[in-house]
């Protein structure tokens, strides 16, 4: 008897409820579970409560914008892949997000197939990152013995 794989947990952060619902509806799959947050502050609360495989974040939100959220979680050592969604092209913000380790960017309005592809790639990247991290930890433990 084989057990089914755990659902991928995806955090959707956007100050517009309609956009959060749109992402959830468009990206729905059997192996995915979505949690919504209305801004970066709410997102930080959610990542304290659970681990996520992917975060999709709007760039511009009240209380705490996507860049500030990304910088905060990276400073906490959280390496979850983050897709940044933006309706505005701001080269300085995009460069800063790259520097902070954003996985990729999606412009609004976005192409649905491109979004599906980016989500699949980000989830696979996150899986590989976790496997690499676990191998590194095991190697360090063996070296300490």
TORGU-742921 format. One record per atom (N, C-alpha, C): residue number from 1; atom name; z, x, y. Coordinates in pm, whole numbers, plus 50000, padded with zeros to 5 digits. Each point is the difference from the previous one (the first is absolute). Example, Ala and Ser with C-alpha at 12.3 -4.5 7.8 and 13.67 -1.06 7.14 Angstrom:
REM residues 2
    k   a      w      u      v
    1   N  50780  51319  49431
    1  CA  50000  49911  50119
    1   C  50000  50090  50120
    2   N  49928  49965  50105
    2  CA  50006  50082  50119
    2   C  50073  49923  50109
This chain:
REM residues 145
    k   a      w      u      v
    1   N  50000  50085  49882
    1  CA  50000  49915  50118
    1   C  50000  50089  50124
    2   N  49901  49985  50086
    2  CA  49993  50084  50119
    2   C  50055  49924  50120
    3   N  50066  50074  50087
    3  CA  50053  49936  50119
    3   C  49894  50008  50110
    4   N  49997  49899  50084
    4  CA  49902  50001  50108
    4   C  50046  50097  50108
    5   N  49905  50065  50067
    5  CA  50038  50095  50104
    5   C  50069  49928  50116
    6   N  50087  50073  50067
    6  CA  50072  49943  50114
    6   C  49901  49966  50110
    7   N  50031  49894  50072
    7  CA  49914  49963  50113
    7   C  50013  50102  50111
    8   N  49889  50027  50065
    8  CA  49999  50089  50116
    8   C  50058  49923  50118
    9   N  50098  50060  50064
    9  CA  50065  49935  50115
    9   C  49932  50049  50128
   10   N  49949  49905  50077
   10  CA  49929  50032  50124
   10   C  50071  49932  50117
   11   N  50036  50080  50100
   11  CA  50061  49949  50122
   11   C  49891  49979  50103
   12   N  49989  49878  50052
   12  CA  49903  49966  50103
   12   C  50077  49982  50131
   13   N  49971  50086  50099
   13  CA  50069  49992  50129
   13   C  49901  49965  50111
   14   N  50024  49886  50063
   14  CA  49919  49958  50114
   14   C  50079  49895  50075
   15   N  49991  50001  50132
   15  CA  50076  49904  50080
   15   C  49936  49861  49998
   16   N  49879  49988  49946
   16  CA  49934  49870  49991
   16   C  50009  49946  49857
   17   N  50072  49889  49981
   17  CA  50015  49945  49865
   17   C  49866  49969  49932
   18   N  49901  49958  50080
   18  CA  49869  49967  49943
   18   C  49934  50125  49940
   19   N  50017  50113  50064
   19  CA  49942  50125  49949
   19   C  50071  50042  49871
   20   N  50132  49989  49998
   20  CA  50074  50033  49877
   20   C  49952  49912  49885
   21   N  49986  49870  50026
   21  CA  49952  49907  49896
   21   C  49858  50033  49957
   22   N  49916  50037  50096
   22  CA  49862  50036  49968
   22   C  49996  50119  49904
   23   N  50077  50105  50031
   23  CA  50004  50117  49912
   23   C  50050  49961  49861
   24   N  50106  49922  49995
   24  CA  50057  49959  49872
   24   C  49898  49921  49919
   25   N  49932  49906  50065
   25  CA  49900  49918  49930
   25   C  49882  50083  49953
   26   N  49949  50088  50086
   26  CA  49881  50079  49967
   26   C  50026  50105  49893
   27   N  50120  50054  49998
   27  CA  50029  50113  49910
   27   C  50073  49957  49873
   28   N  50017  49869  49982
   28  CA  50073  49947  49886
   28   C  49939  50049  49869
   29   N  50084  50044  49910
   29  CA  49960  50041  49865
   29   C  50122  49984  49910
   30   N  49976  49989  49869
   30  CA  50109  49980  49905
   30   C  50105  50109  50007
   31   N  49956  50122  50030
   31  CA  50092  50113  49994
   31   C  50059  50035  50137
   32   N  49996  49905  50095
   32  CA  50051  50029  50134
   32   C  50102  49895  50045
   33   N  50102  50049  50069
   33  CA  50102  49914  50058
   33   C  50012  50037  50147
   34   N  49993  49902  50089
   34  CA  50000  50026  50144
   34   C  50131  49958  50064
   35   N  50046  50083  50091
   35  CA  50115  49971  50085
   35   C  49948  50013  50143
   36   N  50042  49910  50088
   36  CA  49953  50002  50138
   36   C  50111  50042  50095
   37   N  49959  50069  50108
   37  CA  50091  50039  50108
   37   C  49930  49976  50131
   38   N  50074  49956  50101
   38  CA  49937  49964  50127
   38   C  49986  50116  50097
   39   N  50067  50111  49972
   39  CA  49988  50120  50084
   39   C  50066  50116  49929
   40   N  50001  50116  50065
   40  CA  50057  50119  49938
   40   C  50148  49990  49970
   41   N  50075  49934  50086
   41  CA  50144  49983  49976
   41   C  50022  49920  49873
   42   N  49929  49889  49987
   42  CA  50008  49919  49880
   42   C  49951  50079  49878
   43   N  49896  50081  50019
   43  CA  49948  50083  49892
   43   C  50102  50101  49951
   44   N  50074  50062  50092
   44  CA  50105  50095  49960
   44   C  50106  49931  49916
   45   N  50034  49878  50037
   45  CA  50097  49923  49921
   45   C  49948  49977  49860
   46   N  49872  49964  49990
   46  CA  49940  49971  49869
   46   C  49997  50125  49912
   47   N  49971  50118  50058
   47  CA  49993  50120  49914
   47   C  50139  50050  49962
   48   N  50104  49953  50069
   48  CA  50136  50031  49956
   48   C  50038  49913  49880
   49   N  49936  49884  49991
   49  CA  50031  49905  49893
   49   C  49918  50024  49874
   50   N  49883  50062  50013
   50  CA  49910  50017  49885
   50   C  49908  50119  50020
   51   N  49941  50046  49891
   51  CA  49902  50107  50003
   51   C  49861  49936  49998
   52   N  49909  50058  50079
   52  CA  49864  49946  50007
   52   C  49900  50104  49954
   53   N  49889  49949  49946
   53  CA  49890  50086  49956
   53   C  49899  50023  50111
   54   N  50001  49911  50100
   54  CA  49906  50008  50111
   54   C  50056  49922  50118
   55   N  49974  50051  50119
   55  CA  50036  49928  50122
   55   C  49872  49984  50082
   56   N  49973  49877  50042
   56  CA  49888  49971  50089
   56   C  50064  49957  50132
   57   N  49975  50079  50105
   57  CA  50068  49977  50127
   57   C  49903  49987  50116
   58   N  50025  49900  50083
   58  CA  49929  49989  50127
   58   C  50046  50117  50087
   59   N  49912  50047  50085
   59  CA  50035  50110  50089
   59   C  50086  49953  50117
   60   N  49963  49886  50059
   60  CA  50071  49950  50118
   60   C  50082  49877  49966
   61   N  50133  50015  50005
   61  CA  50093  49890  49974
   61   C  50118  50012  50097
   62   N  50064  49888  50031
   62  CA  50119  50007  50085
   62   C  50118  50062  49923
   63   N  50106  50030  50069
   63  CA  50123  50059  49946
   63   C  49978  50142  49950
   64   N  49917  50016  49897
   64  CA  49966  50132  49948
   64   C  49856  49998  49952
   65   N  49917  50079  50063
   65  CA  49858  50005  49966
   65   C  49977  50079  49871
   66   N  49878  49993  49950
   66  CA  49966  50068  49875
   66   C  50022  50150  50001
   67   N  49967  50067  50111
   67  CA  50020  50146  50008
   67   C  50147  50039  49993
   68   N  50081  49928  50073
   68  CA  50144  50029  50000
   68   C  50058  49975  49861
   69   N  49956  49892  49935
   69  CA  50042  49970  49863
   69   C  49960  50113  49906
   70   N  49872  50043  50009
   70  CA  49950  50107  49914
   70   C  50079  50128  50021
   71   N  50024  50035  50125
   71  CA  50077  50121  50029
   71   C  50142  49990  49944
   72   N  50061  49884  50013
   72  CA  50136  49979  49950
   72   C  50008  50017  49849
   73   N  49908  49935  49927
   73  CA  50009  50010  49854
   73   C  49965  50141  49951
   74   N  49908  50067  50067
   74  CA  49969  50138  49959
   74   C  50119  50091  50025
   75   N  50070  49980  50111
   75  CA  50121  50080  50027
   75   C  50111  49973  49898
   76   N  49995  49884  49937
   76  CA  50096  49965  49895
   76   C  49956  50051  49863
   77   N  49882  50063  49995
   77  CA  49949  50053  49874
   77   C  49921  49899  49918
   78   N  49970  49884  50055
   78  CA  49924  49898  49930
   78   C  49851  50034  50008
   79   N  49939  50021  49884
   79  CA  49859  50040  49994
   79   C  49907  49887  49956
   80   N  50046  49877  50007
   80  CA  49916  49886  49963
   80   C  49870  50002  50080
   81   N  49885  49981  49934
   81  CA  49875  49994  50075
   81   C  50003  49886  50103
   82   N  49950  50029  50120
   82  CA  49998  49902  50108
   82   C  49857  49985  50051
   83   N  49950  49877  49995
   83  CA  49871  49967  50062
   83   C  50031  49941  50136
   84   N  49940  50055  50103
   84  CA  50020  49952  50136
   84   C  49884  49908  50038
   85   N  50033  49882  50048
   85  CA  49900  49903  50042
   85   C  50006  49990  50152
   86   N  49885  50005  50064
   86  CA  49999  49994  50146
   86   C  49879  49925  50053
   87   N  50022  49931  50109
   87  CA  49891  49933  50069
   87   C  49953  50080  50119
   88   N  50067  50113  50026
   88  CA  49968  50083  50116
   88   C  49980  50144  49956
   89   N  49899  50063  50052
   89  CA  49977  50140  49968
   89   C  50069  50086  50106
   90   N  50106  50065  49959
   90  CA  50075  50090  50087
   90   C  50004  50134  49928
   91   N  49916  50093  50041
   91  CA  49984  50127  49930
   91   C  50132  50076  49989
   92   N  50080  50000  50104
   92  CA  50128  50071  49997
   92   C  50093  49942  49894
   93   N  50006  49867  49991
   93  CA  50086  49935  49900
   93   C  49947  50024  49859
   94   N  49869  49997  49985
   94  CA  49941  50025  49868
   94   C  50030  50143  49955
   95   N  49985  50095  50091
   95  CA  50030  50140  49967
   95   C  50147  50016  49960
   96   N  50090  49936  50076
   96  CA  50142  50010  49968
   96   C  50029  49939  49862
   97   N  49938  49886  49971
   97  CA  50021  49937  49870
   97   C  49951  50090  49887
   98   N  49885  50066  50019
   98  CA  49951  50096  49899
   98   C  50102  50112  49982
   99   N  50050  50052  50113
   99  CA  50098  50108  49995
   99   C  50127  49958  49926
  100   N  50033  49872  50009
  100  CA  50120  49948  49932
  100   C  49973  49963  49854
  101   N  49876  50014  49958
  101  CA  49968  49975  49860
  101   C  49953  49860  49967
  102   N  49940  49929  50096
  102  CA  49942  49869  49967
  102   C  49892  50021  49894
  103   N  49991  49908  49907
  103  CA  49899  50012  49894
  103   C  49860  49976  50056
  104   N  49986  49896  50082
  104  CA  49870  49969  50059
  104   C  50017  49894  50107
  105   N  49889  49968  50066
  105  CA  49996  49901  50108
  105   C  49903  49890  49965
  106   N  50032  49880  50048
  106  CA  49912  49885  49983
  106   C  49987  49935  50137
  107   N  49876  49983  50045
  107  CA  49975  49933  50127
  107   C  49993  49849  49980
  108   N  50058  49927  50096
  108  CA  49983  49855  50004
  108   C  49876  49970  50083
  109   N  49916  49911  49959
  109  CA  50002  49932  49870
  109   C  49956  50097  49891
  110   N  50052  49981  49881
  110  CA  49972  50094  49892
  110   C  49907  49938  49896
  111   N  49935  50087  49927
  111  CA  49914  49961  49889
  111   C  50088  49980  49877
  112   N  49991  49884  49937
  112  CA  50088  49965  49888
  112   C  49983  50098  49884
  113   N  49877  50033  49965
  113  CA  49977  50094  49888
  113   C  50056  50139  50032
  114   N  49982  50044  50125
  114  CA  50056  50129  50040
  114   C  50153  49998  49989
  115   N  50060  49889  50039
  115  CA  50146  49987  49993
  115   C  50048  50005  49855
  116   N  49931  49930  49912
  116  CA  50035  50004  49857
  116   C  49993  50143  49947
  117   N  49894  50070  50037
  117  CA  49981  50137  49956
  117   C  50112  50092  50052
  118   N  50033  49987  50128
  118  CA  50107  50081  50058
  118   C  50134  49972  49933
  119   N  50028  49874  49972
  119  CA  50127  49966  49934
  119   C  50005  50060  49860
  120   N  49892  49987  49924
  120  CA  49996  50061  49865
  120   C  50022  50150  50008
  121   N  49929  50066  50093
  121  CA  50012  50145  50015
  121   C  50140  50041  50042
  122   N  50059  49926  50092
  122  CA  50135  50032  50047
  122   C  50102  49982  49889
  123   N  49986  49895  49920
  123  CA  50093  49977  49889
  123   C  49986  50112  49896
  124   N  49877  50042  49971
  124  CA  49979  50110  49905
  124   C  50056  50131  50055
  125   N  49978  50024  50128
  125  CA  50054  50120  50065
  125   C  50153  50002  49990
  126   N  50061  49887  50028
  126  CA  50146  49991  49992
  126   C  50050  50025  49859
  127   N  49930  49948  49901
  127  CA  50037  50021  49860
  127   C  49993  50149  49966
  128   N  49891  50066  50041
  128  CA  49985  50143  49973
  128   C  50106  50082  50072
  129   N  50034  49959  50120
  129  CA  50102  50070  50077
  129   C  50136  49992  49930
  130   N  50034  49884  49948
  130  CA  50126  49983  49928
  130   C  50001  50084  49873
  131   N  49887  50000  49927
  131  CA  49993  50081  49878
  131   C  50016  50148  50032
  132   N  49937  50047  50106
  132  CA  50013  50141  50041
  132   C  50144  50032  50038
  133   N  50062  49910  50074
  133  CA  50140  50019  50043
  133   C  50092  50009  49878
  134   N  49978  49910  49902
  134  CA  50083  50001  49879
  134   C  49980  50129  49920
  135   N  49876  50048  49991
  135  CA  49974  50126  49929
  135   C  50068  50117  50070
  136   N  49997  50001  50132
  136  CA  50066  50104  50077
  136   C  50151  49998  49977
  137   N  50059  49881  50003
  137  CA  50145  49988  49975
  137   C  50037  50047  49860
  138   N  49918  49964  49901
  138  CA  50027  50043  49863
  138   C  49990  50150  49987
  139   N  49900  50061  50064
  139  CA  49983  50144  49996
  139   C  50120  50071  50065
  140   N  50048  49945  50110
  140  CA  50116  50059  50068
  140   C  50124  49990  49912
  141   N  50016  49885  49932
  141  CA  50115  49984  49910
  141   C  49993  50100  49885
  142   N  49880  50017  49943
  142  CA  49985  50096  49889
  142   C  50029  50142  50049
  143   N  49957  50030  50121
  143  CA  50025  50134  50056
  143   C  50147  50024  50029
  144   N  50075  49894  50026
  144  CA  50142  50015  50032
  144   C  50085  50011  49874
  145   N  49941  49966  49885
  145  CA  50078  50006  49874
  145   C  50014  50140  49947
